Amino acid sequence: MMLSGRRVLAALSLLLLTAGIATAQRELVPVDHPVYRFLFRQELRGAIEGFNWGMLPLSRAEIAGYLDTLEASAVRVPVKSMSHVDLEMLDDFRTEFSYDLTRSAAKSSSFLPGFDFPTLFNDSRQKYLYARTDSSTSIFIDGFASLSYRSGSGDSVGSALATLGDIGIRVRGTLFDRLGYYVQASNGSLLSGSHDFAILDPHLKANRKFNSDEKKFFDRTVGYLRYDADWLVVTLGREQLLWGMGYVDRAVLSENSVPFDFAKIDIKKNSVRYSFFHGSLVGQDSAGENLSSKYIAAHRLEFDIVPTLRIGLSEMVIYSNQPMNFALMNPFTFLTSAELSTEMPTKQDNRHNTLLAIDAELYPSRNVRLFGSWLIDDIKIGAIGKSDISANSNKFGWQAGCSWTEAFSVPNLTLNAEYSRIGPFVTSHWTNASSYTNWSLPLSEALQPNSDEWLFSAGYDITNRLFVSGQVKLQRSGENIVDSEGHIVFDAGSDILHGEGHLLHPNVFLQGRRVDRTLVSFLVSYQPIRQYFVELKYFFNNERFIESGRSLVDSVVWLTVRVDY
């Protein structure tokens, strides 16, 4: 299915905005770009400082600054010298971000206006469909396409197949030296196979078009305008945001849901960064009906107490089925107090869902990082330590972990270990409509309430173009007990979308139907030619129901080929 003409024209209309002098690229680098993993590893090694893993994405100008620092560091400081693979990766990234580094297009090539077949497979230049840079504007247009074959077998998925195709366009650039713009739109189709199997992918499950009418086509779009004055940034649009110190998963804002629309203000000076946004989410009530409105207001302050200790403080408020609340659009207020002063007077309980998060990152030595997070859904000081029903007012989530690069003196190898514990009813809400979710997917960790998890992962850059990783999750959950018709008989607080039973009985961690899971995944990502990718993902799930002794085992494989230029 091709992109509509109106969507393409809307994207290309940004080309008409030309004025000023473009000397720094202000567009954001999407959070799934491998440059973040590379820079995080370099900061662990001590080759760069101040890389902000706790608040992503960053601008192309910021990324270019870190790459410049690495180029100098690789030559200047022998103890921080980079491996051969790292040097080749740095060279790849410096080519990709060459215009951001040098304001020169010497390391790039454009497919249009003149067609030159050999440039399609050029391995030494960054390729664009169209690129134009001059003293008044910069404009880059990329096309991308992918074909994904997915196969599953096991007790839950049976024997299932799905083949998905996707094609899209991306337009980005910077105007006036300060105004960055970015528009990306794509259309895709289920070419063959099972729709029910395909929506095991959360991003397809959260796609309205894919789950209505023919259940065949899907679309995706992100886009924003971003004014960047270095210390002050204002963003309007839609993009994936990540907050929190977690190295594999995050307790505050994660990649487990899809991007949402927001208005955002960032202030940064040296090691201090402050961010506030007000955004629009998609939610459903307890009957599964779409809400008329659902909003999130959130802010985060991150700073270094000492060079080896970074602290992050976050506050989030979810509210729904009411107009936008201007008290919660104030970027400099304590949101918890603000929302308490705006409750609807006919309600006896808190209509809004307020959460706090405190996280810290410690650098005990070169190559090693430690972190911890405390998510506070509700808190009542007088009930701490109690075991009666009043203790239900305290709903907490915990996360702690470490990351070790050049592990066992192996260059380019990074190991991670994390432990997470989410108490009963945490991130859910008694109104259900105000759960900490978007499209019924968690905004925080991919772990249901009333559960804990040990997570171990490893990532290794075999070459600059070949990356492999593996991950093991060991989970324990206390799930709701339901009857044959799906009605809840005992509410253990395990469903993030149903929190109405939080005061029925004293909540006990892992109470309910006990389920243990072992989740294993592997990834191989290969780029044989610049901007041509082959990815292989494997998932193994073993779900064990302790009381009955029953178990479910499933295996899923994704093979994806994509091109992006």
C-alpha positions as CSV (number, residue, x, y, z in Angstrom):
1,M,0.0,0.0,0.0
2,M,1.6,3.3,-1.1
3,L,1.8,6.5,0.9
4,S,-1.1,8.9,0.3
5,G,-0.2,12.0,-1.8
6,R,-1.5,14.3,0.9
7,R,0.9,12.8,3.5
8,V,3.9,13.1,1.2
9,L,2.9,16.7,0.3
10,A,2.5,17.6,4.0
11,A,6.0,16.3,4.7
12,L,7.6,18.0,1.6
13,S,5.9,21.3,2.5
14,L,8.5,21.8,5.2
15,L,11.0,22.3,2.4
16,L,9.5,25.7,1.8
17,L,10.6,27.0,5.2
18,T,14.0,28.5,4.3
19,A,15.8,31.4,6.1
20,G,18.7,32.1,8.4
21,I,22.0,30.1,8.5
22,A,22.0,26.4,9.4
23,T,25.1,25.7,11.3
24,A,23.9,23.0,13.8
25,Q,21.5,20.1,13.2
26,R,18.8,20.3,15.8
27,E,16.7,17.2,14.9
28,L,16.6,14.3,17.3
29,V,18.2,10.9,16.7
30,P,15.6,8.2,17.3
31,V,16.1,6.2,20.5
32,D,16.6,2.9,18.7
33,H,19.7,4.2,16.8
34,P,22.8,2.0,17.6
35,V,24.9,5.2,18.2
36,Y,23.4,5.4,21.7
37,R,24.6,1.9,22.6
38,F,28.0,2.8,21.3
39,L,28.2,6.1,23.2
40,F,27.0,4.5,26.4
41,R,29.8,2.0,26.2
42,Q,32.4,4.7,25.5
43,E,31.3,6.6,28.6
44,L,31.6,3.4,30.7
45,R,35.2,3.2,29.3
46,G,35.9,6.8,30.3
47,A,36.4,8.0,26.8
48,I,33.6,10.6,27.0
49,E,31.9,12.3,29.9
50,G,28.4,13.6,30.5
51,F,26.5,11.3,28.1
52,N,22.9,11.5,29.2
53,W,21.6,7.9,29.1
54,G,18.8,8.7,31.6
55,M,17.0,11.1,29.2
56,L,16.8,10.2,25.5
57,P,16.7,11.1,22.6
58,L,19.5,13.6,22.0
59,S,19.9,16.0,19.1
60,R,22.2,15.3,16.1
61,A,24.3,18.3,17.3
62,E,24.8,16.6,20.7
63,I,25.7,13.3,19.1
64,A,28.2,15.0,16.8
65,G,29.8,16.6,19.9
66,Y,30.4,13.2,21.5
67,L,31.8,11.8,18.3
68,D,34.2,14.7,18.0
69,T,35.4,14.1,21.6
70,L,35.9,10.4,20.8
71,E,38.0,11.1,17.7
72,A,40.3,13.3,19.8
73,S,40.3,10.9,22.8
74,A,41.3,7.9,20.7
75,V,44.5,9.6,19.7
76,R,45.3,11.6,22.9
77,V,44.8,9.2,25.8
78,P,46.4,5.8,25.4
79,V,44.7,4.3,28.5
80,K,41.4,5.0,26.9
81,S,42.4,3.9,23.5
82,M,39.7,2.3,21.4
83,S,39.7,-1.3,20.0
84,H,40.0,-1.8,16.3
85,V,36.2,-2.5,16.1
86,D,35.4,0.6,18.0
87,L,37.6,2.7,15.7
88,E,35.7,1.3,12.7
89,M,32.4,1.9,14.3
90,L,33.5,5.5,15.1
91,D,34.4,5.9,11.4
92,D,31.0,4.6,10.4
93,F,29.2,7.0,12.7
94,R,31.4,9.9,11.6
95,T,30.4,9.2,8.0
96,E,26.7,9.0,8.9
97,F,26.9,12.2,10.9
98,S,29.4,13.9,8.6
99,Y,27.3,16.9,7.8
100,D,26.6,17.4,11.5
101,L,30.3,17.3,12.2
102,T,31.8,19.3,9.3
103,R,28.8,21.1,7.6
104,S,30.1,19.4,4.4
105,A,28.3,16.9,2.2
106,A,31.6,15.4,0.9
107,K,30.9,12.0,2.6
108,S,27.3,11.7,1.3
109,S,25.6,11.1,-2.0
110,S,22.1,11.8,-3.2
111,F,19.9,9.5,-5.3
112,L,18.0,12.5,-6.8
113,P,17.9,14.4,-9.1
114,G,20.3,12.4,-11.2
115,F,20.1,8.6,-11.0
116,D,23.5,7.0,-10.6
117,F,23.1,3.2,-10.2
118,P,26.5,2.6,-8.5
119,T,25.6,4.9,-5.7
120,L,22.9,2.5,-4.6
121,F,25.6,0.2,-3.1
122,N,28.2,2.8,-2.1
123,D,29.7,1.6,1.1
124,S,31.8,4.7,1.9
125,R,29.2,7.5,1.8
126,Q,25.9,8.2,3.6
127,K,23.2,7.9,1.0
128,Y,20.0,10.0,0.8
129,L,17.1,10.1,-1.6
130,Y,17.6,13.8,-1.8
131,A,19.9,16.2,0.2
132,R,20.4,19.9,-0.1
133,T,22.4,22.2,2.1
134,D,23.3,25.8,1.7
135,S,23.6,29.0,3.7
136,S,19.9,29.2,4.4
137,T,18.7,25.6,5.0
138,S,19.5,21.9,5.3
139,I,17.1,19.3,4.0
140,F,17.5,15.5,4.0
141,I,15.0,13.1,2.5
142,D,15.3,9.4,3.2
143,G,13.2,6.4,2.0
144,F,13.1,3.1,3.8
145,A,11.5,-0.3,3.3
146,S,11.5,-3.6,5.1
147,L,10.3,-7.1,4.6
148,S,9.9,-9.3,7.7
149,Y,9.1,-13.0,7.8
150,R,7.9,-14.3,11.2
151,S,7.4,-17.9,12.2
152,G,6.2,-19.4,15.5
153,S,5.5,-22.7,17.0
154,G,4.4,-23.9,20.5
155,D,1.6,-24.4,22.9
156,S,0.3,-20.8,22.8
157,V,0.9,-19.8,19.2
158,G,0.4,-23.2,17.6
159,S,2.1,-23.2,14.1
160,A,1.9,-19.7,12.8
161,L,3.4,-17.6,10.1
162,A,3.2,-13.9,9.1
163,T,5.0,-11.9,6.4
164,L,4.9,-8.1,6.8
165,G,6.1,-5.4,4.3
166,D,6.6,-1.7,5.1
167,I,7.6,1.4,3.0
168,G,8.0,5.0,4.1
169,I,9.6,8.4,3.8
170,R,11.5,10.6,6.2
171,V,12.1,14.4,5.9
172,R,14.3,16.3,8.3
173,G,16.5,19.3,8.5
174,T,17.3,22.5,10.5
175,L,16.3,26.1,9.8
176,F,17.5,29.4,11.3
177,D,20.3,27.5,13.1
178,R,17.7,26.7,15.8
179,L,14.6,25.1,14.4
180,G,14.8,21.4,13.7
181,Y,12.0,19.6,11.9
182,Y,11.3,15.9,11.4
183,V,8.5,14.0,9.6
184,Q,8.4,10.3,9.1
185,A,5.5,8.3,7.7
186,S,5.1,4.8,6.5
187,N,2.4,2.3,5.3
188,G,2.7,-1.4,5.7
189,S,0.7,-4.6,5.0
190,L,0.3,-8.1,6.2
191,L,1.3,-9.8,3.0
192,S,0.5,-13.3,4.2
193,G,-0.2,-15.3,7.4
194,S,-2.0,-14.7,10.6
195,H,-3.1,-11.4,12.0
196,D,-3.4,-12.8,15.5
197,F,0.2,-14.0,15.4
198,A,1.4,-10.7,13.9
199,I,0.0,-8.7,16.8
200,L,2.3,-10.4,19.3
201,D,4.4,-7.5,18.2
202,P,3.3,-4.8,20.6
203,H,3.7,-2.0,18.1
204,L,1.2,-3.8,15.8
205,K,-1.1,-4.5,18.6
206,A,-1.2,-0.8,19.3
207,N,-2.0,0.1,15.7
208,R,-5.6,1.1,15.3
209,K,-5.6,0.6,11.5
210,F,-4.1,-2.9,11.7
211,N,-6.8,-4.0,14.2
212,S,-9.9,-2.7,12.3
213,D,-11.6,-3.3,9.0
214,E,-9.5,-5.7,6.9
215,K,-6.9,-6.2,9.7
216,K,-4.3,-6.1,7.0
217,F,-2.8,-2.6,6.6
218,F,-0.9,-0.6,9.2
219,D,0.7,2.8,9.3
220,R,3.1,4.7,11.5
221,T,4.1,8.3,11.9
222,V,6.2,10.5,14.0
223,G,7.1,14.2,13.6
224,Y,7.9,17.4,15.4
225,L,9.1,20.9,15.3
226,R,12.0,21.6,17.8
227,Y,13.4,25.0,18.7
228,D,16.8,24.5,20.3
229,A,18.6,27.5,21.9
230,D,21.2,25.2,23.4
231,W,20.2,25.8,27.1
232,L,16.4,25.9,26.3
233,V,14.6,23.5,24.0
234,V,10.9,23.5,23.1
235,T,9.4,20.5,21.2
236,L,6.0,20.1,19.7
237,G,5.1,16.8,18.1
238,R,5.3,13.0,18.5
239,E,8.5,11.0,19.2
240,Q,9.6,8.1,21.5
241,L,10.8,9.4,24.8
242,L,12.9,7.4,27.3
243,W,13.4,8.4,31.0
244,G,15.2,6.4,33.7
245,M,18.5,4.8,34.4
246,G,17.7,1.2,33.5
247,Y,20.2,-0.3,31.0
248,V,17.9,-2.8,29.5
249,D,14.4,-1.7,30.6
250,R,13.3,1.5,32.3
251,A,11.1,2.2,35.3
252,V,9.8,5.7,34.2
253,L,9.4,5.9,30.4
254,S,10.3,2.9,28.3
255,E,10.1,1.6,24.7
256,N,7.4,-0.8,25.7
257,S,4.6,1.4,24.4
258,V,4.4,3.5,21.2
259,P,5.2,7.2,20.7
260,F,2.6,9.7,21.8
261,D,2.0,13.4,21.1
262,F,3.3,16.0,23.5
263,A,4.5,19.6,24.1
264,K,7.9,19.5,25.8
265,I,10.3,22.0,27.4
266,D,13.9,21.1,28.2
267,I,16.4,23.2,30.2
268,K,20.1,22.1,30.4
269,K,23.2,23.6,31.8
270,N,26.4,21.6,32.4
271,S,25.4,18.4,34.3
272,V,21.9,19.7,35.2
273,R,19.0,18.8,32.9
274,Y,15.3,19.5,33.5
275,S,12.4,18.3,31.3
276,F,8.7,18.8,31.4
277,F,6.0,17.6,29.0
278,H,2.2,17.4,28.7
279,G,1.1,14.6,26.3
280,S,-1.9,12.8,25.0
281,L,-2.3,9.0,25.4
282,V,-4.8,6.4,24.2
283,G,-6.7,4.5,26.8
284,Q,-9.7,2.3,27.4
285,D,-12.1,1.8,30.3
286,S,-12.8,-1.4,32.1
287,A,-15.3,-2.5,29.4
288,G,-12.7,-2.0,26.7
289,E,-14.3,1.1,25.2
290,N,-11.9,3.9,24.1
291,L,-11.7,6.9,26.4
292,S,-12.7,10.4,25.2
293,S,-9.4,11.7,26.5
294,K,-6.3,10.5,28.4
295,Y,-3.4,12.8,29.3
296,I,0.0,12.6,31.0
297,A,1.9,15.5,32.6
298,A,5.4,14.7,33.7
299,H,8.7,16.3,34.6
300,R,12.2,15.1,35.4
301,L,15.3,16.7,37.0
302,E,18.6,15.0,36.5
303,F,21.9,16.2,38.0
304,D,25.3,15.1,39.2
305,I,25.9,15.3,43.0
306,V,29.5,14.5,42.4
307,P,31.2,13.4,39.2
308,T,30.6,9.7,40.1
309,L,26.9,10.0,41.2
310,R,24.0,11.0,39.1
311,I,20.5,11.5,40.5
312,G,17.1,11.6,38.6
313,L,13.8,12.8,40.1
314,S,10.6,12.2,38.1
315,E,6.9,12.9,38.7
316,M,4.0,11.8,36.4
317,V,0.3,12.4,36.6
318,I,-2.2,10.5,34.4
319,Y,-5.8,11.9,34.1
320,S,-8.6,11.0,31.7
321,N,-12.2,11.7,30.5
322,Q,-11.9,15.4,31.2
323,P,-10.5,18.5,29.4
324,M,-6.9,19.4,29.5
325,N,-6.0,20.7,33.0
326,F,-4.0,23.9,32.9
327,A,-2.8,23.3,36.5
328,L,-1.0,20.3,35.1
329,M,0.5,22.2,32.2
330,N,2.6,24.4,34.5
331,P,6.3,23.3,33.9
332,F,7.4,24.6,37.3
333,T,5.1,23.2,39.9
334,F,4.8,20.1,42.1
335,L,2.4,18.1,40.0
336,T,1.1,16.0,43.0
337,S,0.0,19.1,44.9
338,A,-1.4,20.7,41.7
339,E,-3.6,17.7,40.8
340,L,-5.0,17.4,44.4
341,S,-6.2,21.0,44.1
342,T,-8.1,20.2,40.9
343,E,-10.0,17.0,41.8
344,M,-13.6,16.8,40.7
345,P,-15.6,17.6,43.9
346,T,-18.1,14.7,43.5
347,K,-15.3,12.2,43.8
348,Q,-14.2,10.9,47.3
349,D,-11.0,9.3,46.0
350,N,-8.2,10.5,43.9
351,R,-9.4,10.6,40.3
352,H,-5.9,11.1,38.9
353,N,-3.0,8.6,39.0
354,T,0.2,10.2,40.4
355,L,3.6,8.5,40.4
356,L,7.0,9.5,41.6
357,A,10.3,8.0,40.7
358,I,13.8,8.4,42.2
359,D,16.8,6.9,40.5
360,A,20.5,7.0,40.9
361,E,23.5,6.0,38.8
362,L,26.9,5.3,40.4
363,Y,30.3,5.0,38.7
364,P,32.4,2.9,41.1
365,S,35.2,2.3,38.5
366,R,36.0,2.6,34.8
367,N,33.9,0.1,32.7
368,V,31.3,-0.4,35.5
369,R,28.0,1.4,36.3
370,L,25.5,0.7,39.0
371,F,21.9,2.0,39.1
372,G,18.8,1.8,41.3
373,S,15.2,3.1,40.8
374,W,12.3,3.5,43.2
375,L,8.9,3.9,41.6
376,I,6.2,5.3,44.1
377,D,2.7,4.8,42.8
378,D,1.1,5.6,46.2
379,I,2.5,6.3,49.6
380,K,1.1,6.6,53.1
381,I,3.9,7.1,55.7
382,G,1.7,5.9,58.6
383,A,1.0,2.6,56.9
384,I,4.6,1.7,56.2
385,G,5.5,-1.6,57.9
386,K,1.9,-2.6,58.5
387,S,0.3,-5.8,57.2
388,D,-3.4,-4.9,57.4
389,I,-5.4,-3.4,54.5
390,S,-4.1,0.1,55.3
391,A,-0.8,-1.0,53.9
392,N,-2.4,-1.2,50.4
393,S,-1.9,2.5,50.2
394,N,1.8,1.9,49.7
395,K,2.4,0.7,46.1
396,F,6.1,0.6,45.1
397,G,8.3,-0.7,42.3
398,W,12.0,-1.3,42.6
399,Q,14.7,-1.8,40.1
400,A,18.5,-2.2,40.4
401,G,21.3,-3.3,38.2
402,C,24.8,-3.0,36.8
403,S,26.5,-2.7,33.4
404,W,30.1,-3.9,32.8
405,T,31.8,-3.2,29.5
406,E,35.0,-4.8,28.3
407,A,33.9,-7.6,30.6
408,F,36.6,-10.2,31.4
409,S,38.9,-7.9,29.4
410,V,37.1,-8.8,26.1
411,P,36.8,-5.6,24.0
412,N,33.4,-4.6,22.8
413,L,31.6,-7.0,25.2
414,T,29.0,-5.5,27.6
415,L,27.2,-7.5,30.2
416,N,24.1,-6.3,32.1
417,A,22.2,-7.6,35.1
418,E,19.0,-6.2,36.5
419,Y,16.5,-7.0,39.2
420,S,13.0,-5.6,39.2
421,R,10.1,-6.0,41.7
422,I,6.7,-4.4,41.0
423,G,4.2,-4.7,43.9
424,P,0.4,-5.5,43.5
425,F,-1.6,-2.9,41.7
426,V,1.5,-0.7,41.0
427,T,1.0,1.4,37.8
428,S,-2.7,0.4,37.7
429,H,-5.4,2.7,39.1
430,W,-8.8,2.1,40.7
431,T,-10.6,4.1,37.9
432,N,-8.8,1.8,35.3
433,A,-9.0,4.7,32.8
434,S,-6.0,6.3,34.5
435,S,-3.6,3.3,34.4
436,Y,0.1,4.1,33.6
437,T,-0.4,2.9,30.0
438,N,-0.7,4.0,26.4
439,W,-2.7,1.8,24.0
440,S,-3.0,-0.7,26.9
441,L,0.8,-1.1,26.9
442,P,3.0,-0.1,29.9
443,L,4.8,3.2,29.9
444,S,7.2,1.7,32.4
445,E,8.8,-1.8,32.5
446,A,7.6,-4.8,30.5
447,L,6.7,-6.6,33.8
448,Q,3.2,-7.0,35.1
449,P,2.3,-5.9,38.6
450,N,2.7,-8.3,41.5
451,S,5.9,-9.8,39.8
452,D,9.6,-9.8,40.1
453,E,12.3,-10.5,37.5
454,W,16.0,-11.2,37.2
455,L,17.3,-10.1,33.8
456,F,20.7,-10.9,32.3
457,S,21.9,-9.7,29.0
458,A,25.1,-9.6,26.9
459,G,25.9,-7.5,23.8
460,Y,29.0,-8.0,21.6
461,D,30.1,-6.1,18.5
462,I,32.0,-8.8,16.6
463,T,32.8,-6.3,13.8
464,N,31.7,-2.7,13.2
465,R,28.8,-4.1,11.1
466,L,27.9,-7.3,13.0
467,F,26.3,-7.2,16.4
468,V,25.0,-10.1,18.5
469,S,23.1,-10.0,21.8
470,G,21.3,-12.3,24.1
471,Q,18.9,-11.9,27.0
472,V,17.4,-14.1,29.7
473,K,14.5,-13.1,32.0
474,L,13.5,-15.1,35.0
475,Q,10.1,-14.0,36.2
476,R,7.7,-14.8,39.1
477,S,4.1,-13.5,39.1
478,G,1.1,-13.8,41.3
479,E,-1.8,-13.5,38.9
480,N,-5.5,-12.9,39.4
481,I,-7.7,-16.0,39.9
482,V,-10.5,-16.0,37.3
483,D,-13.5,-18.3,36.7
484,S,-14.4,-20.1,33.4
485,E,-16.0,-16.9,32.0
486,G,-13.0,-14.7,32.8
487,H,-14.5,-12.9,35.9
488,I,-12.0,-12.2,38.7
489,V,-12.6,-14.4,41.7
490,F,-9.5,-13.3,43.6
491,D,-7.8,-10.0,42.6
492,A,-4.1,-10.3,43.3
493,G,-3.3,-7.0,41.6
494,S,-1.6,-8.4,38.6
495,D,-3.5,-6.7,35.8
496,I,-2.2,-3.2,35.0
497,L,-5.6,-2.4,33.3
498,H,-7.7,-3.4,36.3
499,G,-7.0,-1.8,39.6
500,E,-10.5,-1.5,41.1
501,G,-9.9,-4.3,43.6
502,H,-7.0,-2.7,45.4
503,L,-8.9,-2.4,48.7
504,L,-10.7,-5.8,48.8
505,H,-8.1,-7.5,51.1
506,P,-4.5,-6.9,52.3
507,N,-2.3,-7.2,49.3
508,V,0.6,-9.7,49.6
509,F,3.4,-9.9,47.1
510,L,3.1,-12.9,44.7
511,Q,-0.3,-13.9,46.2
512,G,-2.7,-15.4,43.7
513,R,-2.2,-17.9,41.0
514,R,1.6,-18.4,40.8
515,V,3.2,-18.3,37.4
516,D,6.9,-18.5,36.6
517,R,8.4,-17.6,33.3
518,T,11.7,-18.1,31.5
519,L,12.0,-15.7,28.6
520,V,15.1,-16.0,26.3
521,S,15.9,-13.9,23.2
522,F,18.7,-13.5,20.8
523,L,19.5,-10.9,18.2
524,V,21.9,-10.9,15.2
525,S,22.2,-7.6,13.3
526,Y,24.3,-7.4,10.2
527,Q,24.9,-4.5,7.8
528,P,26.7,-6.0,4.8
529,I,26.6,-2.6,3.0
530,R,26.1,0.7,4.5
531,Q,22.3,1.2,5.1
532,Y,21.3,-2.3,4.1
533,F,20.4,-4.5,7.1
534,V,19.6,-8.1,7.9
535,E,18.3,-8.9,11.4
536,L,17.5,-12.2,12.9
537,K,15.6,-12.4,16.2
538,Y,14.7,-15.5,18.2
539,F,12.3,-15.7,21.2
540,F,11.8,-18.6,23.5
541,N,9.1,-18.5,26.2
542,N,8.5,-21.1,28.9
543,E,5.5,-20.3,31.2
544,R,4.9,-22.6,34.2
545,F,1.7,-22.7,36.3
546,I,2.9,-23.8,39.7
547,E,-0.3,-25.1,41.3
548,S,-1.3,-27.3,38.3
549,G,2.1,-28.2,37.1
550,R,1.1,-27.3,33.6
551,S,3.6,-25.4,31.3
552,L,3.5,-23.7,27.9
553,V,6.5,-23.5,25.6
554,D,6.7,-21.3,22.5
555,S,9.4,-20.3,20.0
556,V,9.2,-17.4,17.6
557,V,11.7,-16.3,14.9
558,W,11.8,-13.0,13.0
559,L,13.9,-12.5,9.9
560,T,13.9,-9.0,8.6
561,V,15.6,-7.3,5.7
562,R,15.5,-3.6,5.4
563,V,17.1,-0.7,3.5
564,D,17.2,2.9,4.9
565,Y,18.3,5.8,2.7
